[in-house]
Amino acid sequence: MSAKKTKGKKKTKKPQAPFDPNLVQEQLLLYGLGEDTSRGERLRKVLTEIEMPWRDLGPEDLYRKVGTLAGLKEPPAPERKPPEEAPETELMLMCGVGDERMDVLFDALRKAGLQIGHKASLTEHNRKWTLMALREEISGEHRVVEAYMDLNRLANSAMGLINGAGGDSEKIIALRNAVAEAVRVMNQEEPSETELTEAAGALKKQYLETAGLTEITGRAVLDLKKKENDLWDLSVLIKDAEGEPEYEYSWNSGETGPALTGLSREELITKIVTVRARNGWGSLEAQLQVPEEPRVTVRQELDRLEIEWRLQHADVNRPGVEHYCVDVYKDGKSHVGSMRFGPETDSAALDDLEKSGEYTLKVWAVNPAGRSDKAVKTLKIGD
């Protein structure tokens, strides 16, 4: 007698709950904004003030999935070695940051004069991407969005001119046709950066001709003067401009006019000025810059290290170096000491070092706007 086969009940798969980015733990994932970078240090001050947690990512994370980095359970990406030359692009990935907290973050960044161009929020779509894929997508998307916004602003200005015109002159008709072409390009499903840029060039030429405007030219140059009690005056000059336009000045902190007075040293880097001409098109922008990262070379002679760095010269809106700093660490964590040198010094020596071990040197420059990125050199002494 044979046993009767019975069919088991078919297991039903539970529907997966839709992804809710707001249920992810709030944090910012930062790439290219480490504590040794000047902008990374400034960003940390902002995030500390608004009590928003962050975590640094490095080249070893480039081929890991974004969702995994954010703490989600994702199937692992195929293992790959970090690239030999890791990209230097800054990236800020916002995980679990709700609308209100995002407003707080962006307002704090604006007040600090800190613009992070490459940023994104964690989504159902990008959680399965690697960090490298997200970085490449953001870089390309950022350029397209900027080109789209430029064209859209230009089209709106042109429509304002058309609507205010008293008739259909030859120039107005040509301008209307240029606007129609711009709108056609913008309404495409995925307009390319080239298409948007070319449409903007054609529209701008027709708009300026019709409006009788000229594009603003020259450079906005910030002039810095130290007063008493370590306070500073900051003013903007327009150099190499064509003609003699009448300018309007607006600062990101709300002030107007060509000069700010009585600023603290900490405020200098936060100030961004935008300059427009009353009868012109476009704008100029200026912000003080910290020094460039020093170029450092290190030579070893027995128990002595010779450090040399290349002096950074003053540039437009980059004040001259006030001093250089050198920090020395042993075996990655033990702080051996710090040194400070005047702006004309370009070398230093470390004597009487232990005859074995790993030393890390960090060298940076300081000007009134702040400190540069730190140049980091690591070398072993002995076996």
C-alpha positions in Angstrom: 0.0 0.0 0.0 1.5 3.3 -1.1 1.4 6.5 0.9 -0.8 9.2 -0.5 1.1 12.3 -1.5 -0.3 15.5 -0.1 0.4 19.0 -1.5 1.9 21.4 0.9 0.5 24.9 1.2 2.2 27.4 -1.0 4.0 30.0 1.1 3.0 33.5 0.3 5.7 36.1 0.2 4.9 39.1 2.5 4.8 42.3 0.5 7.9 44.5 1.2 7.1 47.7 2.9 7.9 50.8 0.8 11.2 52.4 1.5 10.9 55.4 3.9 14.1 57.4 3.9 12.9 59.3 7.0 13.1 56.0 9.1 16.9 55.8 8.4 19.0 57.1 11.3 19.8 60.7 10.7 23.4 61.2 9.6 25.6 62.8 6.9 28.0 60.6 5.0 31.0 62.7 3.9 33.5 61.9 1.2 36.4 64.2 0.5 35.6 66.4 3.5 37.9 64.8 6.1 39.1 66.7 9.2 42.5 67.5 7.5 40.7 69.5 4.8 39.9 73.1 5.5 36.3 72.8 4.3 35.9 69.6 6.3 36.9 71.4 9.4 34.5 74.2 8.7 31.7 71.8 8.0 32.3 70.0 11.3 31.8 73.2 13.2 28.5 73.8 11.5 27.3 70.2 12.1 28.4 70.4 15.7 26.4 73.6 16.2 23.2 72.1 14.8 23.8 68.7 16.5 23.7 66.7 13.2 25.8 63.5 13.3 28.2 62.7 10.5 30.6 59.9 9.4 33.6 60.1 7.1 34.0 57.9 4.1 37.2 57.1 2.3 38.5 55.4 -0.9 37.9 52.0 0.6 34.1 52.8 0.6 33.9 53.8 -3.1 32.7 50.3 -4.2 30.4 49.7 -1.3 26.6 50.2 -1.7 25.2 53.5 -0.4 22.5 51.7 1.5 25.1 49.6 3.3 27.1 52.7 4.2 23.9 54.2 5.6 23.3 51.2 7.9 20.7 49.3 5.8 20.8 45.6 5.1 21.7 45.3 1.4 23.2 42.4 -0.6 27.0 43.2 -0.7 28.4 44.7 -3.9 31.1 42.6 -5.7 34.4 43.2 -4.0 36.8 45.6 -5.8 40.0 47.2 -4.8 39.9 51.0 -4.2 41.1 52.9 -7.3 44.8 53.8 -7.3 43.9 57.4 -7.7 40.8 58.1 -5.7 38.6 60.9 -6.9 38.9 64.1 -5.0 35.3 65.3 -5.5 33.5 66.3 -2.3 30.2 64.5 -1.6 27.7 64.9 1.1 25.0 62.1 1.3 22.1 63.0 3.6 20.5 60.0 5.3 17.3 60.2 7.2 17.4 64.0 7.2 13.8 65.3 7.2 12.6 68.5 5.5 12.8 70.7 8.7 16.2 69.4 9.6 17.4 69.9 6.0 16.2 73.5 6.2 18.3 73.9 9.4 21.3 72.4 7.6 21.1 74.5 4.5 20.5 77.7 6.5 23.6 77.0 8.7 25.7 76.3 5.6 24.6 79.5 4.0 25.4 81.5 7.1 28.9 79.9 7.2 29.5 80.8 3.5 30.0 77.1 2.8 28.7 75.7 -0.4 28.8 71.9 -1.0 28.1 71.4 -4.7 27.8 67.6 -4.7 25.1 66.4 -2.4 22.2 64.0 -2.5 19.6 62.4 -0.3 19.4 58.6 0.3 16.5 57.2 -1.7 15.0 53.9 -2.7 16.6 54.4 -6.1 20.2 55.1 -5.1 20.4 52.9 -2.0 21.5 50.0 -4.3 24.2 52.1 -6.0 27.9 52.0 -5.1 29.3 55.3 -3.7 31.4 55.6 -6.9 28.3 55.3 -9.1 26.5 57.9 -7.0 29.4 60.3 -7.2 29.6 60.0 -11.0 25.8 60.5 -11.3 25.8 63.5 -9.0 28.7 65.1 -10.9 27.0 64.8 -14.2 23.6 65.7 -12.9 25.0 68.7 -11.1 26.3 70.2 -14.3 23.0 69.5 -16.1 20.9 71.0 -13.3 23.1 74.2 -13.3 22.8 74.5 -17.1 19.0 74.0 -16.9 18.6 76.6 -14.2 20.7 79.1 -16.1 18.6 78.6 -19.2 15.4 78.8 -17.2 16.4 82.1 -15.6 17.3 83.5 -19.0 14.0 82.4 -20.5 12.0 84.1 -17.7 13.9 87.3 -18.2 13.3 87.2 -21.9 9.6 86.6 -21.3 9.4 89.6 -19.0 10.9 91.7 -21.8 8.5 90.3 -24.4 5.4 90.9 -22.2 6.5 94.4 -21.4 7.0 95.3 -25.1 4.4 97.4 -26.8 4.2 95.4 -30.0 5.8 92.8 -32.3 9.0 94.3 -33.6 11.4 92.2 -35.6 13.7 91.9 -32.5 10.8 90.8 -30.3 9.7 88.2 -32.8 13.2 86.8 -33.0 13.4 86.8 -29.2 10.1 85.0 -28.9 11.4 82.3 -31.3 14.6 81.9 -29.2 12.5 81.5 -26.1 10.3 78.9 -27.8 13.5 76.9 -28.8 14.8 77.2 -25.2 11.4 75.9 -23.8 11.5 73.0 -26.3 15.0 72.0 -25.1 14.0 72.2 -21.4 10.8 70.2 -22.0 12.8 67.2 -23.5 12.8 64.1 -21.3 16.5 64.3 -20.6 18.1 67.4 -22.2 21.9 67.1 -22.3 24.3 69.7 -20.8 25.4 70.6 -24.3 21.9 71.2 -25.6 21.0 73.4 -22.6 24.2 75.4 -22.9 23.9 76.0 -26.7 20.2 77.0 -26.2 21.3 79.5 -23.5 24.0 80.9 -25.7 21.6 81.6 -28.6 18.9 83.0 -26.3 21.3 85.2 -24.4 22.7 86.8 -27.5 19.2 87.6 -28.8 18.0 88.8 -25.3 20.9 91.2 -24.8 20.5 92.6 -28.3 16.8 93.2 -27.8 17.1 94.6 -24.3 20.1 96.8 -25.2 22.1 95.3 -22.3 25.7 94.3 -22.0 27.1 91.4 -20.0 28.9 92.4 -16.8 32.6 92.0 -17.1 35.7 92.2 -14.8 36.6 90.7 -11.5 35.2 91.2 -8.0 38.3 91.7 -5.8 38.0 91.8 -2.0 40.2 94.3 -0.1 41.0 93.4 3.5 42.2 95.8 6.1 43.0 95.0 9.8 41.7 97.4 12.4 42.2 97.5 16.2 41.3 94.6 18.5 41.7 92.1 15.6 38.7 93.4 13.8 38.7 93.8 10.0 37.1 95.9 7.2 36.2 94.1 4.0 35.4 95.9 0.8 34.9 94.9 -2.9 36.4 96.5 -5.9 35.6 95.8 -9.6 38.7 95.5 -11.7 39.2 95.1 -15.5 35.6 96.0 -16.2 34.5 97.4 -19.5 32.7 100.8 -19.4 31.6 102.5 -16.1 28.4 100.6 -15.0 26.6 101.4 -11.8 26.9 98.4 -9.5 24.7 96.9 -6.8 26.2 94.8 -4.0 24.5 92.2 -1.9 26.1 90.0 0.8 25.0 86.5 1.8 24.5 87.8 5.3 21.9 90.3 4.2 24.0 93.5 4.0 24.1 95.7 0.9 26.8 98.1 -0.3 30.4 97.7 -1.2 31.9 97.4 2.3 31.5 95.7 5.6 33.2 96.9 8.8 34.2 95.6 12.2 34.3 91.9 11.2 35.9 89.3 13.5 38.5 87.0 12.0 36.0 84.1 12.1 33.5 86.0 10.1 35.8 86.8 7.1 35.5 83.4 5.4 31.7 83.4 5.8 31.1 86.5 3.7 30.2 86.1 0.0 29.4 89.2 -2.1 27.3 89.2 -5.3 27.8 92.2 -7.7 25.3 93.2 -10.4 25.2 96.1 -12.8 21.9 98.0 -13.0 22.0 98.2 -16.8 23.8 94.9 -17.3 23.3 91.2 -17.4 24.9 88.6 -15.1 26.8 88.9 -11.9 30.2 88.6 -10.3 30.8 86.8 -7.0 33.7 86.9 -4.5 34.7 85.2 -1.3 38.0 85.2 0.6 40.0 82.0 0.2 42.3 80.1 2.5 45.8 79.3 1.4 46.4 76.4 -1.0 47.7 73.2 0.5 51.5 73.5 0.9 53.6 71.2 -1.3 55.8 69.3 1.1 58.9 67.2 0.7 60.6 65.2 3.5 64.2 63.9 3.6 65.5 61.4 6.2 69.1 61.5 7.6 69.6 58.9 10.3 67.5 60.2 13.3 66.8 63.6 11.6 64.0 64.7 9.3 64.4 67.6 6.9 61.0 69.2 6.0 60.6 71.7 3.2 57.4 73.3 1.9 56.8 75.5 -1.1 55.6 79.0 -0.1 52.2 79.9 -1.4 52.0 83.4 -2.9 49.0 85.8 -2.5 46.4 85.5 -5.2 43.2 87.4 -6.0 40.9 87.0 -3.0 43.5 84.8 -1.3 45.3 86.9 1.4 48.9 86.2 2.0 50.1 83.6 4.4 50.5 84.7 8.0 52.3 81.6 9.3 52.9 77.9 8.8 52.2 75.0 11.2 53.8 71.6 11.5 52.4 68.8 13.7 54.3 65.6 14.3 52.8 62.2 15.3 54.5 58.9 16.0 53.0 55.5 15.1 49.8 57.2 14.0 48.5 58.4 17.3 51.1 59.7 19.7 51.5 63.5 19.3 55.2 64.4 19.4 54.9 68.1 19.1 53.8 71.2 17.2 55.9 74.0 15.5 55.0 77.3 14.1 57.0 79.4 11.6 56.7 82.8 10.0 55.5 83.4 6.4 59.1 83.6 5.0 60.2 80.3 6.4 60.1 77.3 4.1 61.8 74.5 6.0 62.3 72.9 9.4 64.3 70.0 10.9 63.3 67.3 13.4 66.3 66.1 15.4 67.0 63.3 18.0 64.1 61.1 16.8 63.8 57.5 17.9 65.7 55.3 15.6 62.7 53.1 14.7 59.0 53.8 14.2 56.6 55.6 11.8 56.3 59.3 11.8 53.4 61.3 10.4 53.9 65.0 9.5 51.1 67.5 8.9 51.9 70.8 7.4 49.5 73.7 6.8 49.4 77.4 6.1 47.2 80.1 7.7 45.9 83.4 6.4 43.2 85.8 7.8 40.5 83.6 6.1 41.6 80.4 7.8 43.8 77.4 7.4 44.7 75.5 4.3 44.2 71.7 3.8 46.9 69.8 5.7 49.6 68.2 3.7 50.2 64.8 5.2 53.5 62.8 4.9 54.2 59.5 6.6 57.5 57.7 6.6 59.2 54.9 8.6 62.6 55.2 10.3 64.7 52.0 10.9 63.3 48.5 10.5 
